[in-house]
Amino acid sequence: MSSVSKKNKRIAQNTLFLYVRTFVIMLVTLYTSRVVLRTLGETDFGIYNIVGSLVVLFSFLNTAMSSATLRFLNYELGRNNICGVKQIFSMSLTTYITMVLIIVLFSETVGLYLLYTKLNVPQDRFNAALWVYHFSVLSCCVSVLRIPYNAVIIAYEKMSFYAYISIIEAILKLLVVYLLLVVKHDKLILYSILMFIVLLLINVIYKCFCNRKFVVTHYKLFWDFRLYKELIGFSGWSMLGSIANVGANQGINLVLNIFCGILVNTAMGITHQVHVAVNTFIANFQTAFVPQIIKSYAEGNTPYFLSLIFNASKYSYFLVFLIGFPLILCCKEILEFWLGSVPEYAVEFTQLIVVFCIIDAIAGPLWNSVQATGKIRNYQIFISILIFMNVPMAFFLLSLDFSPVSVMLLKVILNLMTLLFRVLYLRHLIDFSITKYFKEVIMKILFVTFCIIPIPVCFKIMGGGSTYHVIMTVMLAELVSILAIYNIGLTGEEKKILSAKLQSCWIKYFPKRY
């Protein structure tokens, strides 16, 4: 078996493990979100969402350092430099410990000031909001300390671990829901405490697994100013994008709270759950590609590097479209089945966030390839400006009495603009053909999409609103999508590979018996 075939097989296996993780998380998220919303009520659920967003505002360092750690670990592994991997892990963990202290400092000063003076929280629930805030800070700190271990697992492509840990996490979250129903205490405070405990236990499992499997994760106090400068330099520019993303995701939440009140934040909370579920689906698939993208660049294997970018963009779109299109088409009915009572604006917010996620699915491999090169300064400056425009423009729209839906529509439009910029930027950074990318990726997915949409939409319009008709609409949308993607979206060679893989799985799990 050739080296490329082995790498592609590893990607396929890792993708399978990550899919198991995705579906476990999605099923648990759908169930627990419904129970939590009913148990807490719309007001307390909105408080949990808006107060938690304050902490996220101070965790932008988290995302920046995470991308830096993952990039440098994969790059050194691509060069087979194990000593360098050990140094990067220890240096990263030392930096993260410092980061935790910074997050606590800012959260317990600036964050508390915003909570006391700026947020629209009902007075009789303010004490509970304080509890939620402090445990959200602790949860943020615990998450930060997990990142180096998570980066090592991804770099070594041990994706099966994610499937197993997801089962444990699912059991713990179901236990949280059970305790929320039976324990007689303030439900909002109890929920924030229990979710922190779950996060802490998962962190312990991460650390134990990594220390047992990888010699590079045995932490030693290490300091190298040159390496520190490289990590901080890379993460410093990444920080711009992180700040902008926090502004787009959490700043909008705060702006909506100021103009529209806590109930709109409840709708945003539901939308956030859908965003997390769909985004997890995207991230899990693309995580299987990221190590190979960075390693192939480090090895100087340009043809394989470019093929990974093209294929990951196309496959990511098709996979997300398979779950996103039925959700957009039958959004109201699905949310009613999931939640029972659907908050105002939740349907429109959810439909637009799914479109946002579909665009993100195409863009993911592009920004991962930029990260692989390490040349991110100009890229981050321009991308950050585009993304951060969400906040002032949302403020402007709401000040003119536009609907809250216009804020989400703006978010989608700006995301489309960032996708176009990423394509143009790569052309000047590496040997990247825009014409080939648009022909093999963009035009193909657009053509497939236009072939899929008419039949399910017409079927939805002509039928009634019964549960039976909704189920039939979803099944028809999935069937048409699969047929169009297979027959139009895949090349002849890709069809052969997929058919051979499906046949192999069928023989393995359903052997003939004589």
N, C-alpha and C positions, 0 to 999 in steps of 0.2 A: 504494500500500500504506500502511495507517495506521501510526501510530507504535507502537501496541501490537503489531500484526502483525509489524513489523520486529524489535521486541524479542523476541517469541516465536520468530521464525525464528532469531535469533542464539542464543537459548538452546538451540534444537533442534540447531543446527550445533555449538555448543560441547559439548553433551552427546554427540554422535556422536564427536567427537575424543577426549573423555575416556573414552568406552567403549573405543576402540581402545587407549588407554593402559592402562585397567584390565585388559583381557584379556591384553595383553602381559605386564604385571606378574604377573598371577595364574598364567599358564602358567610363567613363569620361576621364580616363587616355589615352585610345587608341585614342579617338577623339582629345583631347587637344594636345597630343604629336605630332600628325600629323600636326595640324594647326600651332603649335609653331615652329616646324622644318621648315615648308614652309615659315613662316613669318620671322623668325630670319635668316634663311639660315644656311648652314652647319657650317660656320666659327663661327658665334655668338652663335649657339647652343653648339658647342664644347667649346667655352670660358665659357659659363654658367656652363657647366658640370665640367670643370677642375678647375675653380676658386672656385666653390662651394665645391669641394673636399678638398680644403685647409682648409676650416672652419671645415669640418667634422673631419679632423685630430686632432682638438683641442676639440672635443666634446666627446672623449672617456670616460670622467668622467660621462657623461650623461647616457650611457648604463650601466655602472657599478653600479651607485647609483639606477638606475631604478630597476634592478634585486634585489638589496638589499631591497629596499622599498617594492616591491611586495612580496618578500619572508617573511619578518617580519610581514607585515600586515596580510597575509593569515595564518601565523603560530599562531598569537595571536587570530584571529577569530576562528581558529580551537580549541583553548583553551577557547573560549567564554570570552576573556579578553578585554572588550570594553575600559576600561581605558588605557590599553596598546596600543590599536589601536590609540587612540587620541594622546598619547605621541609620537608614532612612526611617525604619520603624521606631527605633528608640528616640531618635530626634523628633519625630512627629508626636510621639506620646508625651515627651517632655513639653513640647509646645502646646499640646492640648490641655495639659494640666494648668498651664499658665492661662490658657483661654477660658477655662472654667472659672477661674478667679475673676477675670475681666467681666464675664457674663453676669456673675453674681453681683459684682460691684455696680454695674450699670442697671441691672434689673431691679435691685433694691434701692436705687436712688431715682434715676430718670423714669424707670418703669412705674414705680409707685406714684411718682408725681403725676404721670399721665392717668393712672387709674383713679386717683383721688380728684383730679381737676378736669379731665377731658372726656372721660367715657360716660355714656348715658346708661347708668346702671340703676335699677329701682332701689330706693333707699333701704327698704326692708330686706333686701338680699345682698347688701354691700358687704356684710361680714362674711357671708359664704363666698362672695367673689374674691375676698382677700385670701381665704384658704386655697381656693382654686389657683390663684396667682402664685402663691409661694410653692405649692406642689408642682406647678407648671415649670417654675424656675429649676427646681430639683430634677424634674424629668428632662429638661433641656440639658443640664449638666451631665447627667448619666448618658444621654444620647451622644454627646460630644466625645466622651471617653471611649465609646464603642467604635468610633469611626476607624481608627488604625487597624483594629482587629478585623473589621468588615472589609477594609481595603486589601488586607492580606488574603482573606478567603477568596475574594474576587480575582486577585492577581494570580493565585494558584489554581483558579478555576474549579474550586471544590463546591460546585453549586448544589450538590445533593444535600449538603448541610442545611441549606435554606429550606428545603422541603421538610426535613425532619423538625427543624426549629419552629417552623410555621404550625405544625401540628401541636407542639407544646404551647405555643403562644395562643392558638385557637382555644385550646382547653382552658387556659388561664383566663382568657377574656370571657368565655362562657361562664366560668365560675364567678367572675366579677358581676355579670348580669344577674346570676342567681342570687348572689349576696345583696345586690341592689334591690331585689324584689322582696327579700325576706327580712333583712336587717332593719330595725326601727331606728333610723337616725336621719339626719339631714342628707337627702339623696345626693345633692350636688357636691357637698364636702366629701361624702363617702366615695363617690365615683372618682374624684380627683386623687384621693389617697390610694385607692385600689389600683388605678391605672399606673400610678408611680411605682407601686410594688411590683406589678407585672413587668414593667420596663427594667427594673433593677434585677429581677430574677433572670430575665433574658440576657442581660449584660453579663451576669455571672457565668451563664452557660457558654456564651461567646468566648469569654476569657479562658475557661477551662478547656474548651475544644481546641482553641488556637495554641495554647501552651503545650497541649499533648501532641498535636499533629505537626506543628511547625517550630523548628529551632529558632527561626528569626524573630519570633514573638516573645522570647524570653528577655524581658526589659532590663537594660542596664543604663544607668545614668550616663548619658553621652552628650558631648557638646562639640560641634565642629562649626566654626563661624562661617566657613565657605558654604557648607551644606545648608546651614540655617539661612544664609542669605539667598540661596537658590530657592529654597522652599517658600520663604517669606516673599521673595520677588514674584514667584509664580502665583502664590495664593493672594498676594496683594492686588494683582490685576484681576484675578478671579473674583476677588471681593467686590469689585464694582458690579459684576453681573449678579452676585449673590444679593447685594443690597437692592439692586433694581428688581430682582425677582421677589424679594420680601415686600418691597413697595407695591408691586403689582398684585401679589396674593393677599397680603395682610393690610397694607395701606388702604386698599380699596374697601376692605372690611371696616376699617375705622371710619373712612369717609361716609360709607353707607350708614353707619351707626349715628354719626353726627347729624346727617340730613334726614334719615328715614326712621331711626329708632331701632329698638332691640329685635322686633319681630322680623325685620328684613334680614338681620343677622342670623335668625333661625333658618330662613331660606338659604342663606349663604352657607350655613353649617351643613345642611343637607347636600348642597352642591359640592361642598368640600369633600364630603364622604364619597360622592361619585367620582370626583376628580382624583382622589387618592386611589380608588379602586382601579380606574382606567389607567392612571399614570403608573400604578404598580405593574399593571399588565405590560405596558410599554417598556418600563425600566427593566423588568425581569427578562424580557426578550433581548433587549439591547445590551444588558449586562453580559450576556453570553458572547457578544461580539467585541465589547470594549477591550478586554485583554489582548485579543488577537490584533485589533486595530493598532494599538500602541506598540505591541511587540513587533508586528510586521514593519512598522515605520522605523523602529530602532534597528531592525535587521537590514533595512534598506530594500525590502522586497516591495517595490512600488506597485507592480501589477496586482499582487494579492491585496495590498493596502487599498487600492482604488476599487477593486471588485467587492471588498467587504463594505465599503461606503455605499456603493450603488445597491447591492443586494439588501443590506440592512435597512436602508430607506424604503425600498419597495415592499419588502416583506413586512416591515413594521406597520406601514399604512394598511396593507391588506388585512393583517391580523386585528388591528384596532377597528377597522371598518366593519369587520364581521360582528363585533359586539356593539359598536357605536351606532351603526345605522338602525337596527331594530329599536335601540333605546331612544333615539331621536324621533323615530316614526311613531312609537307608542308610548311616549314619555309620560303623558298624563295618567294613562291606565296602569303603567308599571309602578309609578310613584304611589298611586292610590292602593295598589296591591301591597306594596312594600310598607308604606307608612300608615295607611288607613286615612288619616287626615293630612292633606297636603298643604303646607304653608303657602301663602301668596307669593308669587314670583318664582317659586321653586321649579316649576315646569320649564319656564323660559330660561332661567339660569342654568338648569341642567342640560338642556338642549345645546346651548351655546358653549358650555364648558366641554361638552363632548367634541364639538367641532374644534375647539381650542386644542384638545388632546390629540385629535387626528393630525392637525398641523404639526404639533410637537413630535409626533411619531416619525414624520418625514425628516424633521430637523435634527433629531438626536444624533445620528451618525455623523452629521456635518460638524457639529460642535465638538464631538469626541475626537474627530480627526484633527481639528485645530488644536485641541489640548495635547494630542500626541506630538505635534511639532514643537510645542513649548513656546511658540511665538504668538503670544496672546494679547499683548498690550493694546495695539490699535483695535483689534477685534473686540475686546472687552469694553473699550471706551465707547465705540459706536453702538454696540448691542445694548449696553447699559442705558444709554440715552433713549433709545427706542422703547425699551421695556419700562423704564421709570416714567415715561410720559403718561402711563396709565393713571398715576395718582393726580397730577395737576389737571389733566383733562377730565377725569372723573369728577373732581371738585367743580370744575367749570360747568360741566353738563348738569350736575345736580343743582348748582346755584341758579341755573336758568330753568329750573323745574322740569327737566327732562325725566323720563321714567328711569327707575333703577336698572331696567333691562338694557338701556342704552350704554350703561357702564360695562356690562358684560359683552355687548356687541363691539364696543371700542377695544376691549381686551383681545377679541378674536382678530380684528383688523390689524392691530399692532403686532400680533404674533405672526400674521401672514407677511408683514413687512420685514420682520426679523428673519424669516425663512429666506426671503429673496436676497437679503443682505448677506446671509451666510454663504449662499451659492456664489454670489459675486466675489466675496472676500476670498474664498478658497481658490478661485481662479488665479489670484495674484500671489497666493501663498505656496501652492504646490502645482504640479503638472495635472491640473484638473480641467477637463473639458466641459464647459457649460452646455454646449450643444448636445454632447453625448448624454449628459445627465438629464437634460430636459426631454430628450428623445426616449431614453431607456427607462426613466423613472417617472417624471412629471406627466408627460403626455400619455404614457401607458396607464397610470393610475387614474387620470382624468377620464380616459376613454372607457376604462372598466367601470368607473363610477357612474357615468352617464348611461351605460348599458344596464346597470343594475336598478337604478332608482325608479323608472316609470312603472314597472309591473307591480311591485309592492305598494307604491303610493296609490295607484288606481284602485287596487284591491282594498286598501284601507279606507279610501273615500267612499267607495260604493257600498261597503258593508255597514253594519250597525256598530254599536259600542259594547257588544256582549263580550264576556270573557272568552267564549269560544272563538269569536272572530279575531280578538286580539292575539290569541295563541296561534291561530292560523296565519295571521299577518306576520308574526315574528318568524314562524317556521318557513313561510314563503320567502321572506326577506333573506333568511339564512341560506335557503336552497339556491335561490337566484344568485346570491353573492358568491357562493362556493363554485357554482358552475361557471360564472363569468370570470372569476379569478383564475380558475384552472385552465379554461379554454382560451382566454384572451390575455390574462395577466402574466402567465408563465411562458418561458421559452420552451422549445422542444426538449432541450437538454434538462431543464428544470423539471419538466413533466416526467421524464424518464427516471430521474433521481427520486422524485416524490413517489412515483408508482412503485419503484423497487423497494423503497423504504416501507411503504404501507404493506406491500406483499410480504416483506420480511417479518414485519410485526404480526401480520395475520398468521403466518406459518408458525411463528414462535408461540403465540398465545392460543391459537386454535388449530393445533396439529391434526392431521387426518388420523382417524382411528380405524383400524382394520379388524 
